[in-house]
Amino acid sequence: MTDSQKVDAFIAKQTKWKEKLQQLRAVFQKTELTEEVKWGKPTYTMDGKMVAAMADFKNHMALWFHQGVFLKDRQKN
């Protein structure tokens, strides 16, 4: 199973956070980041370095930027 398929499966099993996780994934997929799965959660890397990850919990979801400094604002927003 590819990492992309693993993320598909991760999101498909969601009940509470499915729509929000799909929206976040769509944003990440528009970037140059590589989609991977680490610790069973969707992660996004650049040059082998983890930049961001998202996770589900019972009462909340999380979005982490581990190495967000690697992201460039090409539109200067």
Secondary structure by P-SEA (a helix, b strand, c coil): ccaaaaaaaaaaaccccaaaaaaaaaaaaaccbbbbbcccbbbbbcccccccccccccccccccccccccccccccc
